[in-house]
Amino acid sequence: MRIATWNVERLKHKKNLDKIIACCEDAKADILVLTETDQRIRLPYPYRIETLPAQDACPGSYRHSENRVTIYSKYELVKVYPTYDKYTAVCAELKTERGSLIVYGTIMGILGNREASYQQDLREQIRDIRYLSGRGNVCVAGDYNCSFSDNYYFTKEGRNILNTCFQEEKMTVLTADTEECIDHIAISDSFIQNGRIAVEEWNFDKSLSDHKGIAVTI
């Protein structure tokens, strides 16, 4: 199984749209979570679920084609869960060969981790994650606005809140050791079991977005 996430920076590099789409396809992910995304990115997945249009949340600040999070899946979508913020997080239960997986695609703090709104947003999303964890195996994928292994971009409080939540909910951030990385994939330990994990990245030069893309293979 391969899960990937990438923040495509609101298509600020839209002149390279074909390259951005090619990177998404080349990731060969069974589950792909795009953040700061746009309807002009069309990918051949049988299942898709997305947040409401970002323009509805902030009129005048977004193009009509933009939305903050989209989950693409090759696996059957069997249930949709509500989220704290329907513009910033979306959640679906998928039927995989390893069993059911509840995928929570998110941006934690749309204005970054230095704004006062980040802590409230983070705490409410943690509430979502804890609720979902009580209902099955969970994958939290997207833009965390927090690095875990270095000083690249994080707040101590934000990092502590996330680490405490994942530890208590028996989840592992599979991408935590990746340097200069604020986009992550965390999964319930009971879903991973003894599976071997491989982590890969792309867009190292950040020419297509200000974020690297990241994928994990279990």
C-alpha positions in Angstrom: 0.0 0.0 0.0 1.2 3.5 -0.9 0.0 6.7 0.7 1.2 10.2 -0.4 0.5 13.8 0.4 1.6 17.1 -1.2 0.8 20.8 -0.7 0.6 22.2 -4.2 0.6 25.8 -3.0 -2.6 27.0 -4.5 -1.2 26.4 -8.0 1.1 29.5 -7.7 3.2 27.6 -10.3 0.3 27.0 -12.6 2.5 27.4 -15.7 3.9 24.0 -14.7 0.4 22.5 -14.2 1.3 19.6 -16.5 4.4 18.8 -14.4 2.5 19.0 -11.2 -0.1 16.6 -12.5 2.6 14.3 -13.7 4.3 14.3 -10.3 0.9 13.3 -8.7 0.5 10.5 -11.2 4.2 9.4 -10.8 3.7 9.1 -7.1 1.6 6.0 -7.9 -0.3 6.3 -4.6 -3.2 4.2 -3.7 -4.3 7.1 -1.5 -3.2 10.6 -2.3 -4.0 13.7 -0.2 -3.5 17.0 -1.9 -3.6 20.2 0.1 -3.9 23.9 -1.0 -5.3 22.3 -4.1 -7.4 23.3 -7.1 -10.1 21.7 -9.4 -7.7 22.2 -12.3 -5.8 19.2 -11.0 -7.7 16.2 -12.3 -6.4 12.8 -11.5 -7.8 9.4 -12.7 -8.9 7.9 -9.4 -12.2 6.1 -9.0 -12.9 7.8 -5.6 -12.5 11.4 -4.5 -13.7 13.5 -1.6 -12.8 17.1 -0.9 -13.4 20.0 1.4 -15.9 22.7 0.4 -14.7 25.5 -1.9 -12.2 27.7 -0.2 -13.9 30.8 -1.7 -17.0 30.0 0.4 -14.9 30.3 3.6 -13.0 33.4 2.6 -14.8 35.3 -0.2 -12.4 37.2 -2.4 -9.3 35.5 -1.0 -9.5 32.3 -3.2 -10.3 31.5 -6.8 -13.6 29.7 -7.3 -11.7 26.6 -8.4 -9.7 26.3 -5.2 -10.3 23.9 -2.2 -8.0 23.2 0.7 -7.9 19.4 0.8 -8.8 16.5 -1.6 -8.4 12.8 -0.9 -8.0 10.6 -4.0 -8.4 6.9 -3.5 -8.1 3.7 -5.5 -10.0 2.0 -2.7 -13.7 2.0 -2.3 -15.1 4.9 -0.2 -17.6 3.4 2.2 -18.3 6.2 4.7 -17.8 9.9 5.1 -17.2 11.4 8.6 -17.9 15.1 9.5 -14.9 17.2 10.5 -14.4 20.2 12.8 -13.8 22.5 9.8 -15.4 21.4 6.5 -13.3 23.8 4.6 -9.9 22.6 5.9 -10.3 18.9 6.7 -12.1 16.0 5.1 -12.5 12.4 6.2 -13.5 9.2 4.6 -13.4 5.5 5.5 -11.8 3.3 2.8 -12.0 -0.4 2.2 -8.4 -1.6 1.7 -6.7 -5.0 1.4 -5.4 -4.5 4.9 -8.8 -3.7 6.3 -10.8 -0.5 6.8 -8.9 2.7 7.1 -10.3 6.1 8.1 -8.3 8.8 6.2 -8.3 12.3 7.6 -6.9 14.7 5.1 -6.1 18.1 6.6 -4.2 21.4 6.8 -3.4 22.2 10.5 -3.5 25.9 10.6 -4.1 27.5 7.1 -2.1 30.6 8.1 0.9 28.7 9.4 1.9 27.9 13.0 2.7 31.4 14.1 -0.8 32.7 14.1 -3.0 32.6 17.2 -5.6 30.6 15.2 -3.2 27.7 14.9 -3.5 26.5 18.4 -7.3 26.5 18.4 -7.4 24.8 15.0 -4.8 22.2 16.1 -6.7 21.4 19.3 -10.1 21.0 17.5 -8.5 18.7 14.8 -6.9 16.7 17.6 -10.4 16.3 19.0 -11.5 14.9 15.5 -8.5 12.5 15.5 -9.3 11.1 18.9 -12.9 10.6 18.0 -12.0 8.8 14.8 -9.4 6.7 16.5 -12.1 5.3 18.7 -13.9 4.0 15.6 -11.1 2.2 13.8 -7.7 2.5 12.2 -6.9 6.1 11.2 -4.5 7.7 8.8 -3.9 11.5 9.3 -2.3 12.9 6.1 -1.6 16.4 5.0 0.1 19.7 5.9 0.8 19.6 9.7 2.7 22.9 9.6 5.2 21.1 11.9 8.5 19.4 11.5 9.3 16.6 14.0 13.1 15.9 13.4 14.7 19.3 13.1 14.2 23.0 13.6 12.9 23.6 10.1 9.4 24.9 11.1 7.6 24.1 14.3 6.4 25.3 17.7 7.2 23.4 20.8 3.6 23.5 21.9 2.3 22.3 18.6 4.8 19.5 18.4 4.1 18.4 21.9 0.3 18.4 21.3 0.7 16.2 18.2 3.2 13.8 19.8 1.0 13.4 22.8 -2.1 12.7 20.8 -0.4 10.1 18.5 1.3 8.4 21.4 -2.0 8.1 23.4 -4.0 7.0 20.3 -1.3 4.4 19.4 -0.4 6.0 16.1 3.0 6.6 14.4 4.1 9.5 12.3 5.8 7.5 9.5 7.4 10.6 8.1 8.7 12.1 11.4 12.4 11.5 10.6 12.2 13.3 7.3 14.2 16.5 7.4 12.7 19.9 6.4 9.3 18.3 6.2 6.0 19.7 7.5 3.7 17.4 5.5 3.2 14.1 7.2 1.4 10.8 7.3 0.5 9.2 10.7 -1.2 5.8 10.9 -2.6 3.6 13.6 0.0 1.0 14.8 -2.6 -1.7 14.6 -3.0 -1.0 10.9 0.8 -1.0 10.2 1.4 -4.1 12.4 4.8 -5.5 11.3 4.8 -4.0 7.9 8.0 -2.5 6.5 8.0 1.2 5.8 9.7 3.1 3.0 9.5 6.9 2.7 10.1 8.8 -0.6 10.0 12.5 -1.5 9.8 14.6 -4.6 10.0 18.3 -5.7 13.3 18.7 -3.7 14.0 22.0 -5.4 10.5 23.3 -4.6 10.1 24.6 -8.2 6.5 23.3 -8.4 5.4 24.2 -4.9 7.0 25.5 -1.7 6.5 22.0 -0.2 8.1 18.7 -1.0 5.8 15.8 -1.7 6.1 12.8 0.4 4.9 9.1 0.2 5.1 6.1 2.4 4.9 2.5 1.2 3.8 -0.2 3.7 
